[in-house]
Amino acid sequence: MSSCAVLATDGATFDATLTNPTPRGEIGTRGTFGPWQADDPSQTPVRGEYTFKSANLDTIKGIGGTLSSVGTYSGVLEGIDDLRENES
């Protein structure tokens, strides 16, 4: 499930749940996207927080266990340049 709300000057807020394929796990994220950079969309800012739950490392040969992570991110669509993990 995801949702998005448009803000007049700051862009949009979002809330989404994704499934990571390898290692398989659930990612929850919410944050802000924009304002849209029409001249260079890759430079549109994005920032938010995430949780990565119960990633099954057994799906990767030679590794086992479960990974979980909580943190924040910021940057532009072209690349997230600030990723901060709060716990792992």
Residue pairs with C-beta under 8 A, 6 or more apart in sequence:
1 16
1 17
2 14
2 15
2 16
2 17
3 14
3 15
3 16
4 12
4 13
4 14
4 15
4 33
5 12
5 13
6 12
7 13
7 32
7 34
9 35
10 32
10 34
10 35
11 32
11 33
11 34
11 35
11 36
11 44
11 45
12 32
12 33
12 34
13 30
13 31
13 32
13 33
14 29
14 30
14 31
14 32
14 33
14 48
15 29
15 30
16 28
16 29
16 30
17 26
17 27
17 28
17 29
18 26
18 27
18 28
18 29
19 25
19 26
19 27
20 26
20 27
20 52
20 55
22 59
22 60
23 55
23 56
23 57
23 59
23 60
23 67
24 55
24 56
24 59
25 52
25 53
25 54
25 55
25 56
25 67
25 68
26 52
26 53
26 54
27 50
27 51
27 52
27 53
28 50
28 51
28 53
29 48
29 49
29 50
29 51
30 48
30 49
31 46
31 47
31 48
31 49
31 73
32 45
32 46
32 47
32 48
33 44
33 45
33 46
34 44
34 45
35 44
35 45
36 44
37 43
37 44
37 45
41 77
42 76
42 77
42 78
43 76
43 77
43 78
44 76
44 77
45 74
45 75
45 76
46 73
46 74
46 75
46 76
46 77
46 80
47 72
47 73
47 74
47 75
48 72
48 73
48 74
49 70
49 71
49 72
49 73
50 69
50 70
50 71
50 72
50 73
51 68
51 69
51 70
52 67
52 68
52 69
52 70
53 68
54 66
54 68
55 66
55 67
55 68
56 66
57 63
57 64
57 65
57 66
57 67
58 64
58 65
67 88
68 87
68 88
69 85
69 87
69 88
70 85
70 86
70 87
71 83
71 84
71 85
71 86
71 87
72 82
72 83
72 84
72 86
73 80
73 82
73 83
73 84
74 80
74 81
74 82
75 81
75 82
